[in-house]
Amino acid sequence: MLRGIPSTMGDDHQLNVLSLLRHAAANFPRTEVVHRRSDGGWGRSTYREELTRVARMAGALSGLGVGAGSTVGVLDWNSRRHYEAYFAVPSLGATMVQLNLRLGEADLAYVVNHSQTEYVIVDESLLPIAEKLAGESYVKQWIVASDRPAGEVSTSLPGAVFLEELMAEAAETYPFEEVEESTAAYAGYTTGTTGRPKGVYYSHRASYLHAVGVDAGLCLTYEDVTMPITPMFHVLSWGFPQAATAVGAKMVLPGRFSADDMGAIAKAFVDEDVTVANGAPAIFAGLLQYIRAQPEAPDLSRARLVSGSTEPPVSLMKGFRELTGAEIIHGYGASETSPLVSLNWRIKPELGEIGEDAAWDLKRAQGLPLLGVEVKIVDPVGEELPHDGSSMGELLIRGPWITTSYHKLSDSADRFLDGWWRSGDVAVIDGHGYIKLTDRLKDVIKSGGEWISSIDMENAILDDARVKEAAVIGVPDEKWDERPVAYVVPAEGQSLTAEDVREGLSSRFAKWQLPDEVVFTEELPRTSVGKLDKKAIRGSHSGGGAQ
């Protein structure tokens, strides 16, 4: 590392996540934080009031023994208390462990034990999950979060205490100390389909800089209204709560909800004039369906809807723009990347007029890296490939919020290369810098020595309005090594044939690339974070379980 003339700046000033909330409370004290309660109603507070509650929570946790080096798990929805724990736990030099309630019982127990979680804050509605963990974990203190009085809540958790009671007894101020910025503020565990979850520990510095990167990438300001729809127990809801807090944007916390019950969330989205939200295509499809059912479509022309997990269908992006003016922005990232790596919002002026169809096709790409993130693609031996839009290689990523190792895992060297994280995604990067994923290394189909992109084929199938979901896998073939098989879920009330699917693909794929088999099914298996579980699909297919 080169070193020149020393600066006169305060370079020893530590970047702490608590400073984001302190800034909001000082400069936007009356800006609202709207939260959905457990009874389905909505409450309102302000950033000034939230800082006071965070001080109370810090005091309550400190009184239980939480301090520097402690680990505090949170098992909760997108709630007010979850938001407050985002700041209260790290402010004590402790690490907040995200407990993904969608993980299976064995994996969740593994996360608690591997992280040596000592304290757990658990929402009352999730007590059955916590009670299954009580007998086999490191946890020495269970802390129940509830809107009801303690006397009305029944639990078998040993020695459970109640968060709101402890906070009511705590002082309105707390003597916060500065926390070293390299300290792990949060811990998350990957939700891959192979092996045990892997721990990724996010430092104060990384989370602070990630918030700044998200703000810059989305042009987020205090004039915005943000709704973090992505679960707060998964990669910190993509850092949106921290990013909104950093700029003093109004925030709407949707509490507990599901993709099948979007009515209350959709109504709040419109009533609160939300301008920035995140979620998966399935969530936004439900929101669009709700809006279409209203007598008059709202004007959402300021709204930026960041869609992750899978590429958003063109029909979804067109539907929002044509009906409301809202923009679907494709976001890309992973647990290892805090998570945002890139966003695809606007088309660069240098591309000129590329035509409507080409523009929509480009918007499906993963987009341009955020400030601070570097990307490259490499061949199987690690040699960098050109950014020509056609050379396919594994996408490697590095930057100030990209992990360089896994927590207490010594056999993961194959996931890193000279300081770069190996994503496992196959991609191309064009001459304008746009990243376009073509497959996962484990999902790419090689037939007769040629590559077939399962992602491109899935998206092409989804262009048919009669299709709700699609997945493409490669199956072994004696002659061609592998051949594609398409799994298709028809939209409600719709029907189509295998020939319809192949005909729809014929304009974008050569005849030899078309799937040999099309399997129609009522649903597709998904991982705990909603991604297609192709391992399960392949297992079902090879085991004769396809219907």
C-alpha positions as CSV (number, residue, x, y, z in Angstrom):
1,M,0.0,0.0,0.0
2,L,1.4,3.4,-1.1
3,R,1.5,6.2,1.5
4,G,2.1,9.8,0.7
5,I,1.8,13.1,2.6
6,P,-0.4,12.7,5.7
7,S,-3.8,14.4,5.6
8,T,-5.2,16.9,8.1
9,M,-8.6,15.2,8.2
10,G,-10.1,13.3,11.1
11,D,-9.2,9.9,9.6
12,D,-9.5,8.2,13.0
13,H,-13.2,9.1,13.2
14,Q,-15.0,5.8,13.4
15,L,-18.0,5.0,11.0
16,N,-20.7,3.6,13.3
17,V,-24.2,2.6,12.3
18,L,-25.7,4.5,15.3
19,S,-24.4,7.7,13.8
20,L,-26.9,7.3,11.0
21,L,-29.8,7.4,13.4
22,R,-28.2,10.2,15.4
23,H,-27.9,12.2,12.2
24,A,-31.6,11.6,11.3
25,A,-32.8,12.5,14.9
26,A,-30.7,15.7,14.9
27,N,-31.6,16.9,11.4
28,F,-35.0,15.3,10.7
29,P,-36.5,15.0,14.2
30,R,-40.1,15.2,13.1
31,T,-39.8,12.9,10.1
32,E,-42.1,9.9,10.6
33,V,-41.3,6.2,11.1
34,V,-44.6,4.5,10.4
35,H,-44.9,0.9,11.7
36,R,-47.5,-1.9,11.5
37,R,-48.4,-3.3,14.9
38,S,-49.1,-7.0,15.6
39,D,-52.9,-6.3,15.7
40,G,-52.7,-5.1,12.1
41,G,-53.1,-1.4,12.9
42,W,-50.5,1.3,12.2
43,G,-48.5,3.4,14.6
44,R,-46.4,6.5,14.1
45,S,-43.2,7.8,15.7
46,T,-40.4,10.1,14.6
47,Y,-36.7,9.8,14.3
48,R,-36.2,11.8,17.5
49,E,-38.5,9.3,19.3
50,E,-36.8,6.3,17.7
51,L,-33.4,7.5,19.0
52,T,-34.9,7.7,22.5
53,R,-36.3,4.2,22.2
54,V,-33.0,2.9,20.9
55,A,-31.3,4.5,24.0
56,R,-33.9,2.7,26.2
57,M,-33.3,-0.6,24.4
58,A,-29.5,-0.2,24.7
59,G,-29.9,0.4,28.4
60,A,-32.2,-2.6,28.8
61,L,-29.9,-4.9,27.0
62,S,-26.9,-3.6,28.8
63,G,-28.7,-4.3,32.1
64,L,-29.0,-8.0,31.0
65,G,-25.2,-8.2,30.3
66,V,-25.0,-7.3,26.6
67,G,-21.8,-5.5,25.8
68,A,-18.7,-5.6,23.6
69,G,-18.3,-9.0,22.0
70,S,-21.9,-10.2,22.8
71,T,-24.1,-11.8,20.2
72,V,-27.8,-10.9,20.1
73,G,-30.1,-12.8,17.8
74,V,-33.3,-11.2,16.5
75,L,-36.2,-13.4,15.4
76,D,-38.8,-10.9,14.2
77,W,-40.7,-9.4,11.2
78,N,-40.2,-6.0,9.6
79,S,-41.2,-4.4,12.8
80,R,-40.5,-1.2,14.8
81,R,-38.5,-3.2,17.5
82,H,-36.5,-5.0,14.8
83,Y,-35.6,-1.6,13.3
84,E,-34.5,-0.3,16.8
85,A,-32.4,-3.4,17.4
86,Y,-30.5,-2.6,14.2
87,F,-29.0,0.3,16.1
88,A,-29.3,-0.6,19.8
89,V,-27.4,-3.9,19.6
90,P,-24.4,-2.6,17.5
91,S,-24.2,0.6,19.6
92,L,-23.1,-1.6,22.5
93,G,-20.2,-3.2,20.6
94,A,-22.3,-6.3,20.3
95,T,-23.2,-8.2,17.0
96,M,-26.8,-8.6,15.9
97,V,-27.4,-12.0,14.4
98,Q,-30.1,-12.2,11.8
99,L,-32.2,-15.3,12.5
100,N,-34.0,-16.2,9.3
101,L,-37.3,-17.6,10.3
102,R,-37.7,-19.3,6.9
103,L,-34.8,-21.6,7.6
104,G,-35.5,-25.2,8.5
105,E,-35.3,-26.1,12.2
106,A,-31.9,-27.8,11.9
107,D,-30.4,-24.9,9.9
108,L,-31.7,-22.3,12.3
109,A,-30.3,-24.3,15.3
110,Y,-27.0,-24.5,13.4
111,V,-26.9,-20.7,13.0
112,V,-27.6,-20.0,16.7
113,N,-24.9,-22.5,17.7
114,H,-22.3,-21.6,15.1
115,S,-22.6,-17.8,15.9
116,Q,-22.8,-18.7,19.7
117,T,-25.8,-16.4,20.1
118,E,-26.2,-15.6,23.8
119,Y,-29.3,-13.5,23.7
120,V,-32.4,-13.7,21.5
121,I,-35.1,-11.1,21.0
122,V,-38.1,-13.0,19.7
123,D,-41.5,-11.6,18.5
124,E,-44.4,-13.1,20.4
125,S,-45.8,-14.6,17.2
126,L,-42.6,-16.6,16.6
127,L,-42.4,-18.1,20.1
128,P,-43.1,-21.6,18.7
129,I,-39.9,-21.4,16.6
130,A,-37.8,-20.1,19.6
131,E,-39.2,-22.8,21.9
132,K,-37.9,-25.5,19.6
133,L,-34.4,-23.9,19.9
134,A,-34.4,-23.5,23.6
135,G,-32.9,-26.9,24.6
136,E,-29.9,-27.0,22.2
137,S,-28.4,-23.6,21.9
138,Y,-25.9,-21.2,23.5
139,V,-28.8,-18.8,24.4
140,K,-28.7,-17.8,28.0
141,Q,-31.4,-15.1,27.8
142,W,-34.7,-15.0,25.9
143,I,-36.2,-11.6,25.4
144,V,-39.9,-11.6,24.3
145,A,-41.1,-8.6,22.1
146,S,-44.8,-8.1,22.3
147,D,-47.4,-5.3,22.1
148,R,-49.3,-7.0,24.9
149,P,-48.6,-6.9,28.6
150,A,-46.3,-9.7,29.8
151,G,-49.1,-11.3,31.9
152,E,-51.1,-12.0,28.7
153,V,-48.2,-13.8,26.9
154,S,-47.6,-17.5,27.6
155,T,-44.2,-19.1,26.8
156,S,-42.2,-22.1,27.9
157,L,-38.9,-20.3,27.2
158,P,-36.8,-20.6,30.4
159,G,-36.3,-17.3,32.2
160,A,-37.9,-15.2,29.5
161,V,-38.0,-11.5,30.1
162,F,-40.1,-8.9,28.2
163,L,-38.5,-6.2,26.2
164,E,-41.1,-3.4,26.5
165,E,-41.1,-3.8,30.3
166,L,-37.3,-3.5,30.4
167,M,-37.3,-0.5,28.1
168,A,-40.0,1.2,30.2
169,E,-37.7,1.0,33.2
170,A,-34.6,2.2,31.3
171,A,-33.4,5.8,31.1
172,E,-34.3,8.0,28.0
173,T,-30.6,8.5,27.4
174,Y,-27.6,6.2,27.3
175,P,-23.9,6.9,27.5
176,F,-23.0,5.4,24.1
177,E,-19.3,4.8,23.5
178,E,-17.7,5.0,20.1
179,V,-17.4,1.5,18.6
180,E,-14.4,0.6,16.5
181,E,-15.6,0.6,12.9
182,S,-14.1,-2.9,12.0
183,T,-16.4,-4.4,14.7
184,A,-19.1,-6.7,13.3
185,A,-22.3,-4.8,13.7
186,Y,-24.4,-7.6,12.1
187,A,-24.1,-11.2,11.2
188,G,-26.1,-13.0,8.5
189,Y,-26.0,-16.5,7.2
190,T,-26.3,-17.6,3.6
191,T,-29.3,-19.6,2.5
192,G,-27.8,-21.7,-0.3
193,T,-29.1,-25.1,-1.2
194,T,-25.9,-27.0,-0.6
195,G,-24.2,-27.5,2.8
196,R,-24.8,-25.6,6.0
197,P,-25.4,-21.8,6.0
198,K,-22.2,-19.8,5.9
199,G,-21.7,-16.8,8.3
200,V,-21.1,-13.4,6.8
201,Y,-20.2,-10.7,9.4
202,Y,-20.9,-7.1,8.4
203,S,-18.7,-4.4,10.0
204,H,-20.0,-1.0,11.1
205,R,-17.8,0.5,8.3
206,A,-19.2,-1.8,5.6
207,S,-22.8,-1.2,6.6
208,Y,-22.3,2.6,6.8
209,L,-20.6,2.8,3.4
210,H,-23.3,0.4,1.9
211,A,-26.0,2.8,3.1
212,V,-24.2,5.7,1.3
213,G,-23.8,3.6,-1.8
214,V,-27.5,2.8,-1.9
215,D,-28.4,6.4,-1.3
216,A,-26.2,7.4,-4.3
217,G,-27.4,4.7,-6.5
218,L,-31.1,5.4,-5.9
219,C,-30.8,9.2,-5.5
220,L,-32.5,8.7,-2.1
221,T,-33.2,11.9,-0.2
222,Y,-35.2,13.2,2.8
223,E,-38.1,13.9,0.3
224,D,-38.5,10.1,-0.2
225,V,-40.7,7.6,1.6
226,T,-39.1,4.2,1.9
227,M,-40.8,0.9,2.6
228,P,-38.4,-2.0,3.3
229,I,-40.5,-5.0,2.1
230,T,-37.7,-7.5,1.8
231,P,-37.5,-9.3,5.2
232,M,-35.3,-7.5,7.8
233,F,-34.0,-10.9,8.9
234,H,-32.4,-11.4,5.4
235,V,-29.3,-9.3,4.5
236,L,-30.7,-6.4,6.6
237,S,-33.6,-5.8,4.1
238,W,-30.8,-5.0,1.6
239,G,-29.6,-2.2,3.8
240,F,-32.7,0.0,3.0
241,P,-33.5,0.8,6.7
242,Q,-30.0,2.2,7.2
243,A,-30.0,4.0,3.8
244,A,-33.3,5.7,4.5
245,T,-32.2,6.7,8.0
246,A,-29.0,8.1,6.7
247,V,-30.8,10.7,4.6
248,G,-33.8,11.2,6.9
249,A,-36.4,9.7,4.6
250,K,-39.8,8.8,6.0
251,M,-40.0,5.1,6.6
252,V,-42.9,2.7,6.5
253,L,-42.2,-0.7,8.3
254,P,-44.8,-3.2,7.1
255,G,-44.6,-5.7,10.0
256,R,-45.8,-9.2,9.3
257,F,-47.2,-10.0,5.9
258,S,-47.0,-12.6,3.1
259,A,-47.1,-12.5,-0.7
260,D,-50.6,-13.9,-0.6
261,D,-51.9,-11.1,1.7
262,M,-50.8,-7.9,0.2
263,G,-53.9,-5.8,0.7
264,A,-52.9,-3.9,3.8
265,I,-49.3,-3.4,2.5
266,A,-50.5,-2.2,-0.8
267,K,-53.0,0.2,0.8
268,A,-50.2,1.6,3.0
269,F,-47.9,1.9,0.0
270,V,-50.5,4.1,-1.7
271,D,-51.7,6.0,1.4
272,E,-48.2,6.9,2.6
273,D,-47.1,7.8,-0.9
274,V,-44.1,5.4,-0.8
275,T,-41.4,6.3,-3.4
276,V,-38.8,3.6,-2.7
277,A,-39.4,0.0,-1.9
278,N,-37.6,-3.3,-2.3
279,G,-38.9,-6.9,-2.9
280,A,-39.0,-9.9,-5.1
281,P,-41.1,-10.0,-8.4
282,A,-43.8,-12.0,-6.6
283,I,-44.3,-9.2,-4.1
284,F,-44.5,-6.5,-6.7
285,A,-46.8,-8.7,-8.8
286,G,-49.2,-8.7,-5.8
287,L,-48.9,-5.0,-5.4
288,L,-49.7,-4.4,-9.1
289,Q,-52.7,-6.8,-8.9
290,Y,-54.1,-4.7,-5.9
291,I,-53.6,-1.5,-7.8
292,R,-55.3,-2.8,-10.9
293,A,-58.4,-3.7,-8.8
294,Q,-58.8,-0.1,-7.6
295,P,-61.2,2.3,-9.3
296,E,-58.4,4.6,-10.2
297,A,-54.7,3.9,-10.5
298,P,-52.5,6.1,-8.2
299,D,-49.7,8.3,-9.6
300,L,-46.5,6.5,-8.6
301,S,-44.3,8.3,-11.0
302,R,-41.7,9.0,-8.3
303,A,-41.6,5.4,-7.2
304,R,-38.5,3.3,-7.6
305,L,-39.2,-0.4,-6.9
306,V,-36.0,-2.3,-6.5
307,S,-36.6,-5.9,-7.5
308,G,-34.1,-8.7,-6.6
309,S,-34.0,-12.5,-6.2
310,T,-34.8,-13.1,-9.9
311,E,-34.9,-11.0,-13.0
312,P,-38.2,-9.1,-13.1
313,P,-40.5,-10.1,-16.1
314,V,-40.9,-7.4,-18.7
315,S,-44.7,-7.7,-18.3
316,L,-44.3,-6.6,-14.6
317,M,-42.0,-3.7,-15.5
318,K,-44.3,-2.5,-18.3
319,G,-47.4,-3.0,-16.1
320,F,-46.1,-0.6,-13.4
321,R,-44.9,2.0,-15.8
322,E,-48.0,2.1,-18.0
323,L,-50.5,1.9,-15.1
324,T,-48.8,4.1,-12.4
325,G,-45.6,5.5,-13.8
326,A,-43.5,3.6,-11.3
327,E,-40.1,2.1,-12.3
328,I,-39.0,-1.4,-11.5
329,I,-35.3,-1.3,-11.0
330,H,-33.4,-4.6,-11.2
331,G,-31.0,-5.0,-8.2
332,Y,-28.3,-7.6,-7.9
333,G,-26.4,-8.9,-4.9
334,A,-25.9,-11.6,-2.3
335,S,-25.5,-12.2,1.4
336,E,-21.7,-11.9,0.8
337,T,-22.1,-8.4,-0.7
338,S,-24.2,-6.7,2.0
339,P,-26.0,-7.2,-0.5
340,L,-26.3,-4.6,-3.3
341,V,-23.7,-4.8,-6.0
342,S,-25.5,-3.2,-8.9
343,L,-28.7,-1.4,-10.0
344,N,-30.3,-1.1,-13.4
345,W,-32.3,2.2,-13.3
346,R,-31.6,4.5,-16.2
347,I,-30.2,3.8,-19.6
348,K,-26.9,5.6,-20.2
349,P,-27.1,8.5,-22.6
350,E,-24.2,7.2,-24.6
351,L,-26.4,4.3,-25.8
352,G,-28.7,6.8,-27.7
353,E,-32.1,5.7,-29.0
354,I,-31.9,1.9,-28.9
355,G,-35.6,1.2,-29.5
356,E,-38.3,0.1,-27.1
357,D,-37.8,-3.7,-27.3
358,A,-34.0,-3.3,-26.8
359,A,-34.6,-0.9,-23.9
360,W,-36.8,-3.4,-22.1
361,D,-34.4,-6.2,-22.7
362,L,-31.6,-4.1,-21.3
363,K,-33.6,-3.3,-18.2
364,R,-33.6,-7.0,-17.4
365,A,-29.8,-7.0,-17.0
366,Q,-28.3,-6.7,-13.5
367,G,-27.1,-3.1,-14.4
368,L,-24.2,-1.0,-13.4
369,P,-22.0,-1.5,-10.2
370,L,-22.6,0.9,-7.3
371,L,-19.9,3.4,-6.4
372,G,-17.2,1.5,-4.5
373,V,-17.8,-1.9,-6.1
374,E,-15.5,-3.5,-8.7
375,V,-16.5,-6.4,-10.9
376,K,-14.8,-8.6,-13.5
377,I,-15.4,-11.9,-15.3
378,V,-12.9,-14.6,-15.5
379,D,-12.4,-17.9,-17.3
380,P,-12.1,-21.3,-15.4
381,V,-8.4,-20.7,-14.7
382,G,-8.9,-17.2,-13.4
383,E,-7.9,-15.1,-16.4
384,E,-9.9,-11.9,-16.9
385,L,-12.2,-11.8,-19.9
386,P,-13.0,-8.8,-22.0
387,H,-16.1,-6.6,-21.4
388,D,-17.5,-7.2,-24.9
389,G,-21.0,-8.4,-24.1
390,S,-20.4,-11.9,-25.4
391,S,-17.5,-13.4,-23.4
392,M,-19.0,-15.4,-20.6
393,G,-17.2,-16.1,-17.3
394,E,-17.6,-16.2,-13.6
395,L,-18.4,-12.9,-12.0
396,L,-15.9,-11.7,-9.3
397,I,-16.7,-8.9,-7.0
398,R,-14.7,-6.8,-4.5
399,G,-15.3,-3.6,-2.5
400,P,-15.6,-2.1,1.0
401,W,-18.8,-4.0,1.7
402,I,-17.9,-7.3,0.0
403,T,-16.9,-10.2,2.3
404,T,-13.3,-11.6,2.1
405,S,-14.0,-14.7,4.2
406,Y,-16.7,-16.6,6.1
407,H,-17.0,-16.8,9.8
408,K,-15.2,-19.7,11.4
409,L,-15.0,-21.6,8.1
410,S,-11.5,-22.7,7.0
411,D,-12.4,-24.6,3.9
412,S,-13.8,-21.8,1.7
413,A,-10.7,-20.7,-0.2
414,D,-12.4,-21.8,-3.4
415,R,-14.9,-19.0,-3.0
416,F,-12.2,-16.3,-3.1
417,L,-9.5,-15.3,-5.6
418,D,-6.8,-12.7,-4.8
419,G,-9.2,-10.6,-2.7
420,W,-12.2,-11.0,-5.0
421,W,-15.4,-12.9,-3.9
422,R,-16.3,-15.6,-6.5
423,S,-20.1,-15.2,-7.0
424,G,-20.7,-18.5,-8.7
425,D,-22.7,-16.5,-11.3
426,V,-21.9,-16.8,-15.0
427,A,-22.1,-13.3,-16.6
428,V,-21.2,-11.1,-19.5
429,I,-20.3,-7.4,-19.1
430,D,-20.8,-5.2,-22.2
431,G,-18.7,-2.3,-23.3
432,H,-20.9,0.2,-21.5
433,G,-20.4,-1.6,-18.1
434,Y,-23.7,-3.4,-17.8
435,I,-23.6,-6.7,-16.0
436,K,-25.9,-9.5,-17.4
437,L,-26.1,-12.8,-15.7
438,T,-26.5,-15.8,-17.9
439,D,-26.6,-18.5,-15.3
440,R,-25.3,-20.0,-12.1
441,L,-22.2,-22.1,-12.6
442,K,-24.1,-25.0,-11.1
443,D,-27.1,-24.4,-13.3
444,V,-25.6,-23.5,-16.7
445,I,-26.5,-26.1,-19.4
446,K,-23.8,-27.4,-21.7
447,S,-25.3,-29.3,-24.6
448,G,-23.1,-30.7,-27.4
449,G,-20.2,-28.4,-26.2
450,E,-22.4,-25.2,-26.4
451,W,-23.8,-23.2,-23.5
452,I,-27.5,-22.6,-23.0
453,S,-28.6,-20.0,-20.5
454,S,-31.3,-21.3,-18.3
455,I,-32.0,-17.7,-17.0
456,D,-32.5,-16.3,-20.5
457,M,-34.8,-19.2,-21.3
458,E,-36.8,-18.8,-18.1
459,N,-37.3,-15.1,-18.8
460,A,-38.4,-15.8,-22.4
461,I,-41.0,-18.3,-21.1
462,L,-42.2,-15.7,-18.6
463,D,-42.8,-13.2,-21.5
464,D,-46.0,-15.3,-22.2
465,A,-48.8,-13.8,-20.1
466,R,-50.2,-17.3,-19.6
467,V,-47.2,-18.2,-17.5
468,K,-46.9,-17.5,-13.8
469,E,-43.5,-19.1,-13.1
470,A,-40.9,-21.0,-15.0
471,A,-37.6,-22.9,-14.3
472,V,-35.2,-24.5,-16.7
473,I,-32.8,-27.2,-15.6
474,G,-30.2,-29.4,-17.4
475,V,-30.6,-33.1,-17.3
476,P,-28.0,-35.7,-18.3
477,D,-28.0,-36.9,-21.9
478,E,-25.8,-39.7,-23.3
479,K,-25.4,-38.0,-26.7
480,W,-25.3,-34.3,-25.8
481,D,-24.1,-34.4,-22.2
482,E,-27.1,-32.3,-21.1
483,R,-30.4,-31.2,-22.4
484,P,-32.8,-28.5,-21.1
485,V,-36.1,-29.3,-19.5
486,A,-38.6,-26.5,-18.7
487,Y,-40.9,-26.5,-15.7
488,V,-43.9,-24.2,-16.1
489,V,-46.6,-23.0,-13.8
490,P,-49.5,-21.6,-15.8
491,A,-51.2,-18.4,-14.6
492,E,-54.5,-18.8,-12.8
493,G,-57.2,-19.7,-15.3
494,Q,-54.8,-20.1,-18.2
495,S,-53.7,-23.2,-20.1
496,L,-51.0,-23.8,-22.7
497,T,-49.2,-26.8,-24.2
498,A,-45.5,-27.8,-24.5
499,E,-45.7,-26.7,-28.2
500,D,-46.9,-23.3,-27.1
501,V,-43.8,-22.9,-24.9
502,R,-41.4,-24.0,-27.6
503,E,-43.1,-21.8,-30.2
504,G,-42.7,-18.8,-27.8
505,L,-39.0,-19.6,-27.4
506,S,-38.3,-20.1,-31.1
507,S,-37.7,-16.4,-31.9
508,R,-34.9,-16.2,-29.4
509,F,-33.4,-19.6,-29.3
510,A,-32.1,-22.0,-32.0
511,K,-34.1,-25.1,-32.6
512,W,-31.4,-27.3,-31.0
513,Q,-31.6,-25.2,-27.8
514,L,-35.3,-25.7,-27.2
515,P,-36.3,-27.9,-24.3
516,D,-36.7,-31.5,-25.0
517,E,-39.4,-31.7,-22.3
518,V,-41.9,-29.3,-20.8
519,V,-43.3,-30.2,-17.4
520,F,-46.4,-28.4,-16.2
521,T,-46.8,-28.1,-12.4
522,E,-48.9,-26.2,-9.9
523,E,-45.9,-24.7,-8.0
524,L,-42.1,-24.7,-8.0
525,P,-40.0,-25.3,-4.9
526,R,-38.2,-22.3,-3.5
527,T,-35.4,-21.7,-1.0
528,S,-36.0,-19.9,2.4
529,V,-35.5,-16.5,0.7
530,G,-37.8,-17.2,-2.3
531,K,-35.3,-18.2,-4.9
532,L,-36.0,-21.1,-7.2
533,D,-34.6,-24.3,-5.7
534,K,-33.2,-26.0,-8.8
535,K,-31.5,-28.6,-6.7
536,A,-34.9,-29.8,-5.6
537,I,-36.3,-29.6,-9.1
538,R,-33.4,-31.7,-10.4
539,G,-33.8,-34.2,-7.6
540,S,-37.5,-34.5,-8.3
541,H,-36.9,-34.9,-12.0
542,S,-34.2,-37.6,-11.7
543,G,-36.2,-39.3,-9.0
544,G,-39.3,-39.5,-11.2
545,G,-41.2,-37.1,-9.1
546,A,-42.1,-34.7,-11.8
547,Q,-45.9,-34.3,-12.5
